[in-house]
Amino acid sequence: MSGDEENPLLITPPPGLLRAVSPGLAATDTGPDEPEELITLPPGIADSATHRVATPRISASRAAAADDEIVFFPVIPGGSVLVPVLVPVTAPVAIRAEEALPAVDELADETRLSAPRYSSPPVWRLVLPTGQSVPIATVVIIGRDPIANAAWPGATLVPALDPAKSLSKTHALLEIDAGSLWVHDLASTNGVFVAAHGVDVVKVEPGTRVVVPDGAELEFGEFIVTVLRT
């Protein structure tokens, strides 16, 4: 290869990078005491060859510090620092069936609720001299041959046999009001009297009414009727 041909593997440094050597002067050894000049890359040219180093070592003090986590606590202006408190979690405690349920003796001492019992309303009855029992639902008109009264529509008519004829054809009216039994005299000939145990006989005036207690007797002339509540 001739000297005029250029070697493509050689890089020609830019002007001013190398120190010029005067002709005729030979390179001299600068000696061990004179340091060699460093070659500085021109502006715009950087060394891209990065050297891989070994894994950096961490000192014991830095390793201990790395294990400690940095915790930030919220601070309320004018207040104290809020520090969270760690509460240990305990394992659930198993409860046996015999411990959870009360003893049989304790259940035996407790008062048990019984089914409510509703009493039926009382039933009033007239017991005639013949022994016939007549229930009173609302209103009853009694006589030898009673007729309806416009003041009490729907009243039950009770004809009674009276050989002495002391009982008028439409003699008296009995009605239930607020659970009590009341008697009226319907302008009868012999009147209406209430004879209760332990009290005086009460005469019922026409146009009025008198309460009749349980077990009392009603005197319609010589015709006597007993009142019972069952």
VENGIPE-V978021 format. One record per pair of residues at least 12 apart in sequence whose ideal C-beta (glycine too) atoms are under 10 Angstrom apart, sorted by sequence separation. I is the first residue (numbers start at 1). GAP is how many residues later the second one is. If there is no record, write none. Layout:
BEGIN
i:I gap:GAP
i:I gap:GAP
END
This chain:
BEGIN
i:71 gap:12
i:123 gap:12
i:124 gap:12
i:139 gap:12
i:140 gap:12
i:145 gap:12
i:146 gap:12
i:172 gap:12
i:173 gap:12
i:191 gap:12
i:192 gap:12
i:215 gap:12
i:216 gap:12
i:71 gap:13
i:123 gap:13
i:124 gap:13
i:139 gap:13
i:146 gap:13
i:157 gap:13
i:172 gap:13
i:173 gap:13
i:191 gap:13
i:192 gap:13
i:214 gap:13
i:215 gap:13
i:123 gap:14
i:126 gap:14
i:128 gap:14
i:138 gap:14
i:139 gap:14
i:141 gap:14
i:142 gap:14
i:143 gap:14
i:145 gap:14
i:146 gap:14
i:158 gap:14
i:171 gap:14
i:172 gap:14
i:191 gap:14
i:192 gap:14
i:199 gap:14
i:202 gap:14
i:204 gap:14
i:213 gap:14
i:214 gap:14
i:215 gap:14
i:139 gap:15
i:140 gap:15
i:141 gap:15
i:142 gap:15
i:143 gap:15
i:144 gap:15
i:145 gap:15
i:171 gap:15
i:191 gap:15
i:196 gap:15
i:198 gap:15
i:201 gap:15
i:204 gap:15
i:212 gap:15
i:214 gap:15
i:124 gap:16
i:126 gap:16
i:138 gap:16
i:139 gap:16
i:140 gap:16
i:141 gap:16
i:142 gap:16
i:143 gap:16
i:144 gap:16
i:158 gap:16
i:170 gap:16
i:171 gap:16
i:172 gap:16
i:188 gap:16
i:194 gap:16
i:196 gap:16
i:197 gap:16
i:201 gap:16
i:203 gap:16
i:213 gap:16
i:214 gap:16
i:137 gap:17
i:138 gap:17
i:139 gap:17
i:140 gap:17
i:141 gap:17
i:142 gap:17
i:143 gap:17
i:144 gap:17
i:168 gap:17
i:169 gap:17
i:170 gap:17
i:171 gap:17
i:192 gap:17
i:193 gap:17
i:194 gap:17
i:196 gap:17
i:197 gap:17
i:199 gap:17
i:212 gap:17
i:19 gap:18
i:137 gap:18
i:138 gap:18
i:140 gap:18
i:141 gap:18
i:142 gap:18
i:144 gap:18
i:155 gap:18
i:156 gap:18
i:168 gap:18
i:170 gap:18
i:171 gap:18
i:174 gap:18
i:185 gap:18
i:188 gap:18
i:192 gap:18
i:194 gap:18
i:196 gap:18
i:197 gap:18
i:201 gap:18
i:18 gap:19
i:137 gap:19
i:143 gap:19
i:155 gap:19
i:168 gap:19
i:169 gap:19
i:171 gap:19
i:172 gap:19
i:173 gap:19
i:183 gap:19
i:185 gap:19
i:187 gap:19
i:194 gap:19
i:196 gap:19
i:197 gap:19
i:136 gap:20
i:155 gap:20
i:168 gap:20
i:169 gap:20
i:171 gap:20
i:172 gap:20
i:184 gap:20
i:185 gap:20
i:186 gap:20
i:187 gap:20
i:196 gap:20
i:197 gap:20
i:18 gap:21
i:135 gap:21
i:144 gap:21
i:146 gap:21
i:149 gap:21
i:152 gap:21
i:167 gap:21
i:168 gap:21
i:171 gap:21
i:183 gap:21
i:184 gap:21
i:185 gap:21
i:186 gap:21
i:195 gap:21
i:196 gap:21
i:17 gap:22
i:134 gap:22
i:136 gap:22
i:144 gap:22
i:145 gap:22
i:146 gap:22
i:147 gap:22
i:148 gap:22
i:151 gap:22
i:166 gap:22
i:167 gap:22
i:168 gap:22
i:182 gap:22
i:184 gap:22
i:185 gap:22
i:194 gap:22
i:195 gap:22
i:17 gap:23
i:144 gap:23
i:145 gap:23
i:146 gap:23
i:147 gap:23
i:152 gap:23
i:166 gap:23
i:167 gap:23
i:168 gap:23
i:184 gap:23
i:185 gap:23
i:194 gap:23
i:195 gap:23
i:17 gap:24
i:134 gap:24
i:143 gap:24
i:144 gap:24
i:145 gap:24
i:146 gap:24
i:149 gap:24
i:165 gap:24
i:166 gap:24
i:168 gap:24
i:184 gap:24
i:185 gap:24
i:193 gap:24
i:194 gap:24
i:195 gap:24
i:17 gap:25
i:142 gap:25
i:143 gap:25
i:144 gap:25
i:145 gap:25
i:146 gap:25
i:165 gap:25
i:183 gap:25
i:184 gap:25
i:185 gap:25
i:193 gap:25
i:194 gap:25
i:13 gap:26
i:16 gap:26
i:132 gap:26
i:134 gap:26
i:142 gap:26
i:143 gap:26
i:144 gap:26
i:146 gap:26
i:182 gap:26
i:183 gap:26
i:184 gap:26
i:192 gap:26
i:193 gap:26
i:15 gap:27
i:143 gap:27
i:144 gap:27
i:146 gap:27
i:182 gap:27
i:183 gap:27
i:192 gap:27
i:193 gap:27
i:14 gap:28
i:132 gap:28
i:142 gap:28
i:143 gap:28
i:182 gap:28
i:183 gap:28
i:191 gap:28
i:192 gap:28
i:193 gap:28
i:13 gap:29
i:132 gap:29
i:141 gap:29
i:142 gap:29
i:143 gap:29
i:181 gap:29
i:182 gap:29
i:183 gap:29
i:190 gap:29
i:191 gap:29
i:192 gap:29
i:195 gap:29
i:128 gap:30
i:130 gap:30
i:141 gap:30
i:142 gap:30
i:143 gap:30
i:181 gap:30
i:182 gap:30
i:190 gap:30
i:191 gap:30
i:14 gap:31
i:129 gap:31
i:130 gap:31
i:141 gap:31
i:142 gap:31
i:180 gap:31
i:181 gap:31
i:189 gap:31
i:190 gap:31
i:193 gap:31
i:196 gap:31
i:126 gap:32
i:128 gap:32
i:129 gap:32
i:140 gap:32
i:141 gap:32
i:142 gap:32
i:152 gap:32
i:172 gap:32
i:177 gap:32
i:180 gap:32
i:181 gap:32
i:188 gap:32
i:189 gap:32
i:190 gap:32
i:128 gap:33
i:129 gap:33
i:140 gap:33
i:141 gap:33
i:151 gap:33
i:180 gap:33
i:181 gap:33
i:183 gap:33
i:188 gap:33
i:190 gap:33
i:194 gap:33
i:126 gap:34
i:128 gap:34
i:139 gap:34
i:140 gap:34
i:141 gap:34
i:175 gap:34
i:177 gap:34
i:180 gap:34
i:139 gap:35
i:140 gap:35
i:149 gap:35
i:151 gap:35
i:174 gap:35
i:181 gap:35
i:183 gap:35
i:185 gap:35
i:138 gap:36
i:139 gap:36
i:140 gap:36
i:173 gap:36
i:138 gap:37
i:139 gap:37
i:149 gap:37
i:181 gap:37
i:183 gap:37
i:136 gap:38
i:138 gap:38
i:139 gap:38
i:174 gap:38
i:136 gap:39
i:137 gap:39
i:138 gap:39
i:147 gap:39
i:134 gap:40
i:136 gap:40
i:146 gap:40
i:140 gap:41
i:142 gap:41
i:183 gap:42
i:139 gap:43
i:140 gap:43
i:141 gap:43
i:143 gap:43
i:142 gap:44
i:174 gap:44
i:183 gap:44
i:136 gap:45
i:139 gap:45
i:141 gap:45
i:143 gap:45
i:172 gap:46
i:181 gap:46
i:171 gap:47
i:126 gap:48
i:172 gap:48
i:181 gap:48
i:171 gap:49
i:180 gap:49
i:124 gap:50
i:171 gap:50
i:179 gap:50
i:124 gap:51
i:174 gap:51
i:124 gap:52
i:168 gap:52
i:171 gap:52
i:123 gap:53
i:166 gap:53
i:167 gap:53
i:168 gap:53
i:172 gap:53
i:174 gap:53
i:122 gap:54
i:166 gap:54
i:167 gap:54
i:121 gap:55
i:124 gap:55
i:126 gap:55
i:166 gap:55
i:167 gap:55
i:168 gap:55
i:124 gap:56
i:125 gap:56
i:165 gap:56
i:166 gap:56
i:167 gap:56
i:122 gap:57
i:124 gap:57
i:164 gap:57
i:165 gap:57
i:166 gap:57
i:121 gap:58
i:122 gap:58
i:162 gap:58
i:164 gap:58
i:165 gap:58
i:166 gap:58
i:167 gap:58
i:122 gap:59
i:162 gap:59
i:163 gap:59
i:164 gap:59
i:160 gap:60
i:162 gap:60
i:163 gap:60
i:162 gap:61
i:161 gap:62
i:160 gap:63
i:160 gap:65
i:158 gap:67
i:142 gap:76
i:144 gap:76
i:143 gap:77
i:142 gap:78
i:144 gap:79
i:143 gap:80
i:142 gap:81
i:142 gap:83
i:124 gap:88
i:124 gap:90
i:127 gap:90
i:134 gap:91
i:136 gap:91
i:122 gap:92
i:126 gap:92
i:129 gap:93
i:133 gap:93
i:136 gap:93
i:129 gap:94
i:128 gap:95
i:129 gap:95
i:133 gap:95
i:135 gap:95
i:128 gap:96
i:129 gap:96
i:127 gap:97
i:128 gap:97
i:129 gap:97
i:133 gap:97
i:127 gap:98
i:128 gap:98
i:126 gap:99
i:127 gap:99
i:126 gap:100
i:127 gap:100
i:125 gap:101
i:126 gap:101
i:127 gap:101
i:125 gap:102
i:126 gap:102
i:124 gap:103
i:125 gap:103
i:124 gap:104
i:125 gap:104
i:123 gap:105
i:124 gap:105
i:125 gap:105
i:122 gap:106
i:123 gap:106
i:124 gap:106
i:122 gap:107
i:123 gap:107
i:122 gap:108
END
